[in-house]
Every structure is written in C-alpha cells, then in structure tokens.
Amino acid sequence: MTFDDREALPDAQGWRPSAREIGWFTLIVLVLVFALINFEDATIHFIFFHFTIPVFFVIAFPALIAFAAGMLFQRARQRRR
C-alpha cells in the first residue's frame, strides 16, 4: 500500500482522542500539578506510627493506588462480559 492509498481508507483522518481519554488526561495532569506544588513536610499519624513525609507522597501514592485499582476492576468486569 502506498501513501496515496491510505487517503482512500475511512480512518485516514488520523487518531482523535475520545471524551473519556481527554477527561482522564486532564485528571492526571491536575493531580500531578497539585502534587508537584506541595513539597512541604507533613506529619502522618497512623495508628501507632508517626512519620514525616512530603505532601507530594500523600497525594501521589493514593492517586496511583486508586488508578491501579480502577484498572483492575475494569479488567475484571470486561472478562465477565
């Protein structure tokens, strides 16, 4: 197939993001920006443990865990269908 033949294909316009992809990208960028501007230290009190870490980790790790859990649940739901 030559380059000129690709113009005849229906998807020759190229890739365009869906509304869901734009939403996910926007959410990820907002969380990253919010996390990156918060590097102050915070004291975390968890049951019997007390430790000090930057707020960045307090924001980024739960967001990463939530994203991974969402992907796992979505994959499990797709397998059931």
C-alpha positions in Angstrom: 0.0 0.0 0.0 1.4 3.3 -1.0 0.9 6.6 0.8 -1.8 7.7 -1.7 -3.8 4.5 -1.0 -4.1 5.5 2.7 -6.2 8.5 1.8 -9.0 6.2 0.5 -9.3 4.5 3.9 -12.1 5.6 6.2 -9.8 6.2 9.1 -7.3 8.2 7.1 -8.0 11.3 9.2 -5.8 10.0 12.0 -6.3 9.3 15.7 -8.6 11.5 17.7 -9.0 11.2 21.5 -12.4 10.4 22.9 -14.0 12.4 25.6 -13.1 9.8 28.2 -9.4 9.9 27.2 -9.4 13.7 27.4 -11.1 13.5 30.8 -8.5 11.0 32.1 -5.6 13.0 30.8 -7.0 16.2 32.4 -7.5 14.5 35.7 -4.0 13.0 35.7 -2.4 16.4 34.8 -4.4 18.1 37.6 -3.3 15.5 40.2 0.3 15.7 39.1 0.4 19.6 39.2 -1.3 19.6 42.6 1.1 17.0 43.9 4.2 18.7 42.5 3.5 22.1 44.0 3.1 20.5 47.5 6.5 19.5 48.7 6.2 20.7 52.3 6.6 18.1 55.0 3.6 16.7 56.8 3.4 14.5 59.9 1.3 11.4 59.4 -0.3 9.7 62.4 -1.3 6.2 61.6 -2.5 4.0 64.5 0.8 3.6 66.5 3.1 5.1 63.9 4.1 8.7 63.3 6.3 9.8 60.4 7.0 12.9 58.4 7.0 12.8 54.6 6.4 15.4 51.9 2.8 16.1 51.0 3.6 15.0 47.4 3.7 11.4 48.5 0.5 11.8 50.5 -1.2 12.9 47.3 0.6 10.8 44.6 0.5 7.4 46.2 -3.2 7.2 46.9 -3.9 8.5 43.4 -1.7 5.9 41.9 -3.3 3.1 44.0 -6.8 4.3 43.1 -5.8 4.4 39.4 -4.4 0.8 39.5 -7.4 -0.5 41.4 -9.7 1.1 38.8 -7.9 -0.6 36.0 -8.0 -3.9 37.8 -11.8 -3.7 38.4 -12.4 -2.6 34.8 -10.3 -5.5 33.5 -12.3 -7.9 35.8 -15.6 -6.5 34.6 -14.5 -6.9 30.9 -13.6 -10.6 31.5 -17.1 -11.3 32.9 -18.8 -9.9 29.7 
